[in-house]
Amino acid sequence: NIKQCLKLHVLTHKVAKDLYCDKCSYKTTNKMYLRKHLVRHTLSEVFKCVLCDFATGVKQRLERHLLIHDTSKLWQCEICNYKTNVEPYFNKHLLIHKSIFRCSHCHFKTHLEKYLRRHLLHGDHKVTKDFKCDECDYVTHHRGTFNYHLKIHNKSQQFKCEQCDYQTHNKKNLKNHAVRHTNSSVFKCDHCDFSTSWKKYLPQHLLRHK
């Protein structure tokens, strides 16, 4: 038994076979160490993307990267102009939109307004009550839409066009409207050569001819 134990012990001192790197003088007795070392040489075997500056020493990473340039399947955000062909990127982007549209009649909520409209139209609690505006003929059976409409009549939030009678409670709508006046309408004086693209200036000018 003593001899057998001695033989087993001697085996622990047995010199392992040297493993050499075929690209430099590095050597080791451990296969795992050799593999890690070989990774350093991949810099001379870089896999480059032909569509951008991306480069990697791992072929699989290049293949994964190329999916970004594949436009055959495009994910487009319905809330903004963001689009990508990588689904995980798209899902991560959706987290940016934290606006939640809630149903005023139940606990339903969604990040997309169109889903709320669909819910209100096809939900089991479809509202039949009409909400009528006291200041105009507007009528709707959706409380949320009605409250939004009431803002139109809130004079403190009105944005008025300086060239015509148009007015809105939405500043962006006013900007879009103002584009129509840009070089599109010219108001001319019948008594002289005066002309202007601003409607309100013509009456002021006409006073000079009285």
C-alpha positions in Angstrom: 0.0 0.0 0.0 2.8 2.4 0.8 4.4 1.8 -2.6 1.1 2.4 -4.4 0.6 5.7 -2.5 4.1 6.8 -3.4 3.5 6.1 -7.1 0.3 8.2 -7.0 2.2 11.0 -5.2 5.0 11.0 -7.8 2.4 11.4 -10.6 1.4 14.8 -9.1 5.0 16.0 -9.9 4.9 14.7 -13.4 5.7 17.5 -15.8 2.8 18.4 -18.0 3.3 18.7 -21.7 4.2 22.2 -22.8 1.6 23.9 -25.1 3.1 26.5 -27.5 1.5 29.4 -29.2 2.0 29.1 -33.0 2.2 32.9 -33.4 4.8 33.9 -30.7 7.1 32.3 -28.1 4.4 32.0 -25.4 4.1 28.5 -23.8 2.0 27.1 -21.0 0.9 23.7 -19.7 -2.7 24.8 -19.4 -5.0 24.6 -22.4 -7.4 27.3 -21.0 -4.5 29.8 -20.6 -3.4 29.1 -24.2 -6.9 29.8 -25.5 -7.0 33.1 -23.5 -3.6 34.0 -24.9 -4.7 33.3 -28.5 -7.5 35.9 -28.2 -4.8 38.6 -28.1 -3.7 37.7 -31.6 -7.2 38.1 -32.9 -6.4 41.8 -33.3 -4.6 40.9 -36.4 -7.6 39.0 -37.6 -10.2 41.7 -37.1 -13.7 41.2 -38.6 -14.8 44.5 -40.0 -18.3 45.7 -40.9 -18.4 46.9 -44.5 -21.2 49.3 -43.7 -19.8 51.2 -40.8 -16.6 51.5 -38.6 -17.5 48.6 -36.3 -14.8 45.9 -35.9 -14.3 42.9 -33.6 -12.1 39.9 -33.2 -15.0 37.6 -32.8 -16.9 36.6 -35.9 -20.1 35.9 -34.1 -20.2 39.5 -32.8 -19.9 40.8 -36.3 -22.8 38.6 -37.4 -24.9 39.9 -34.6 -23.8 43.5 -35.4 -24.9 43.1 -39.1 -28.5 42.7 -37.9 -28.5 46.4 -37.2 -28.0 47.1 -40.9 -30.7 44.7 -42.0 -33.7 46.8 -43.0 -35.9 43.9 -44.0 -37.6 44.0 -40.6 -38.0 47.5 -39.1 -39.5 48.3 -35.7 -41.0 51.8 -35.7 -42.3 53.6 -32.7 -45.9 54.8 -33.0 -45.4 57.6 -30.6 -42.3 59.3 -32.1 -40.1 58.9 -35.2 -37.7 56.3 -33.6 -37.1 53.2 -35.6 -34.7 50.2 -35.5 -34.4 46.7 -36.8 -33.2 45.3 -33.4 -36.2 44.3 -31.3 -34.4 44.6 -27.9 -33.4 48.2 -28.8 -37.0 48.9 -29.7 -38.4 47.5 -26.5 -35.9 49.6 -24.5 -36.9 52.7 -26.4 -40.6 52.3 -25.5 -39.7 52.7 -21.8 -38.9 56.4 -22.7 -42.6 57.1 -23.3 -43.9 57.3 -19.8 -47.2 59.0 -20.7 -50.1 56.9 -19.7 -53.6 57.2 -21.2 -56.2 56.2 -18.7 -59.8 55.3 -19.1 -62.0 57.7 -17.1 -64.6 54.9 -16.6 -62.5 51.9 -15.5 -58.9 50.9 -14.5 -57.8 50.5 -18.1 -54.5 52.3 -19.0 -52.1 52.3 -22.0 -49.1 54.1 -23.4 -50.8 54.5 -26.8 -53.7 56.9 -27.3 -55.1 54.8 -30.2 -55.5 51.8 -27.8 -57.5 54.0 -25.4 -59.8 55.1 -28.2 -60.3 51.5 -29.3 -61.0 50.6 -25.7 -63.6 53.3 -25.3 -65.3 52.3 -28.5 -65.4 48.5 -27.9 -65.3 48.3 -24.1 -68.1 46.7 -22.2 -68.7 50.0 -20.4 -69.3 52.0 -23.6 -70.7 55.4 -22.6 -74.0 56.5 -23.9 -74.3 59.7 -22.0 -73.7 62.8 -24.2 -71.5 65.6 -23.0 -72.6 68.9 -24.5 -70.6 72.1 -24.7 -72.4 75.2 -23.3 -70.5 77.5 -25.6 -70.8 75.8 -28.9 -72.6 72.8 -30.6 -69.9 70.3 -29.8 -71.2 67.0 -28.4 -69.3 63.8 -27.4 -70.0 60.8 -25.2 -66.4 60.7 -23.9 -65.7 62.7 -20.8 -61.9 62.9 -21.4 -62.5 64.2 -25.0 -65.0 66.7 -23.7 -62.6 68.1 -21.1 -60.0 68.5 -23.8 -62.5 70.4 -25.9 -63.4 72.8 -23.1 -59.8 74.1 -23.2 -60.6 75.7 -26.6 -63.0 78.1 -24.9 -60.5 79.0 -22.2 -59.4 82.4 -23.3 -56.4 82.4 -21.0 -54.9 79.6 -23.1 -55.9 81.0 -26.5 -53.2 81.5 -29.2 -54.4 83.9 -31.9 -53.1 84.4 -35.4 -51.9 88.0 -36.1 -52.9 87.8 -39.8 -56.4 86.4 -39.6 -59.1 85.4 -37.1 -57.7 81.9 -36.5 -57.2 81.0 -32.9 -56.3 77.8 -31.0 -55.4 76.6 -27.5 -52.5 74.7 -29.0 -49.3 76.7 -29.7 -48.0 74.1 -32.2 -51.3 74.3 -34.2 -50.8 78.1 -34.4 -47.3 77.6 -35.8 -48.6 75.1 -38.4 -51.4 77.6 -39.3 -49.0 80.5 -39.7 -47.1 78.7 -42.5 -50.2 79.2 -44.7 -49.7 82.9 -44.6 -46.0 82.7 -45.7 -46.0 84.1 -49.2 -49.4 82.5 -49.9 -51.8 85.4 -49.5 -51.1 89.0 -50.5 -53.5 91.7 -49.6 -53.3 94.6 -52.1 -54.6 98.1 -51.9 -57.0 99.2 -54.6 -55.8 102.8 -54.5 -52.1 102.4 -54.7 -49.2 99.9 -55.0 -49.3 98.9 -51.4 -49.5 95.2 -50.6 -48.9 93.0 -47.6 -49.2 89.4 -46.5 -50.7 90.5 -43.2 -54.4 91.0 -43.4 -54.6 93.3 -40.4 -52.2 95.8 -42.0 -54.4 96.5 -45.0 -57.3 98.2 -43.1 -54.7 100.3 -41.3 -53.2 101.4 -44.6 -56.6 102.1 -46.2 -57.2 104.8 -43.5 -54.6 106.9 -45.3 -56.8 107.1 -48.4 -59.8 108.5 -46.5 
